[in-house]
Amino acid sequence: MFLLRKMESMEILSQKVDQMAKRHITVIFVNNFPDHQFKGEDVGLKGTKGDWLCMIDPLEGTKKFEIRIPVYNVSITVMHHMNVVLGVIYDSHLDRDYIAKQGEGSYKDTQALKSK
């Protein structure tokens, strides 16, 4: 964890949250999927180049986070041979997961979503 000093701005806080979340998510992915390559919003590719690519944005909506509008999320996309096979969005403010998996549909938490 980190400590926020009274004089630090929300911009600095958002950078700390972004970096901490990115490290945490990357460690989980690297430990569970060592044959995947990873790309963050502000960093280049990391990991073993292969068939799989995970793109991670641990704080999508940074500016809204900074001005305390609760419209931000964690966004993860998994690609296989450059085709999207999984998309995950976690809305921490509402504690909701949105998941779309190729060939299996999309869900809000465990509830299937239907398109009109």
N, C-alpha and C positions, 0 to 999 in steps of 0.2 A: 504494500500500500504506500501511499505518499501522503505527505502533509501539505496542506494548503495554508500558506501564510496569509495574513489579513490583507496585505497589499497586492497579492497576486491577482491578476485579472482573470476573467472567465476565459479569455483566449489562451492563457497559459494553462489553466485547468483543462481546457478541451484538448490541448496538445498532450498533456500528461495522461489523460484518460485514453486518448487515441493510441498513444505509444504503449501504455500498459495493456490495454485490451488486445492490441496487435500481437504483442509478445505472448500473451496468454493463449490466444487462439492459435498462433503459429506453433507453439510448443505442443499443443494438443494434436494438431494436424501432423506435425513431423513425427511424433511418437506413434501415431496410429496409421499414418500413410507415408512411410519413408520413401516410397517410389514416386511421390508426387512432387511437382514443382509448384512454387507459390509466388504470387505477385500481389503486392500491396499497392495502395493508391500512390504513395510517395516513395516507394522503394522499387528497385528492379527485381528481376527474377531471382529466386533463391531455391535451393534444393536440387534434386536430381532431374535433369531434363529427360523427359520420357513421354508417354502417351497421355498423362494426366496433368492438368493445370488447375490450381485453386486460386481464385481471385478473392481477396479479402479486403473489405472496407469496414473496420471496426467501429467507425463513428460516421456513418452517412448522415449528413445534415449537420455538419460541424457548426455552421453559423447559427442555426436555430438553437443548438445546444448552448452556444455562447450567450445568446440573448434570452435564454431560459424559456424558449417555446418548445414544448415537449413533442416535437415532430422530428425525431432522429432514430436511427436504428443501426443494428449490425447487419451487414450484407455479405453473403458468401455465395460465390458461383463456382461450380465444379464443372470442368470441361474434360471430355475424353476425345482425343484426336480433333481438338478445336470445335467440337460440338457440345453445346450446353446440355448436361445431363441432370444437373441438380441446381436449384436456386433456393437459398434460405435467407429469410429476413426475420430478425428478432426485434420486436418492438418492446424495449425494456420498460417504457412508461406504462404500457397496457399489459405487460407480461404475456405477449402473444407471439407465437411462431407462425410464420407463413412459409410453407414448403411446396415446391413444385418439382416433381421428379419425372423425367422422361418416361413415357409409357405408363405412368401410374397416377397421373392427375396432380391436383394441387389441393392443399389443405390449410385451414386456419386451425392451429393446434391439432386436434385429432378429427375435426369436422371437415368432410370433403366439401370443396367449393365447386359450384357449378357455373358454367358460363351461359349467358343468354344469347 
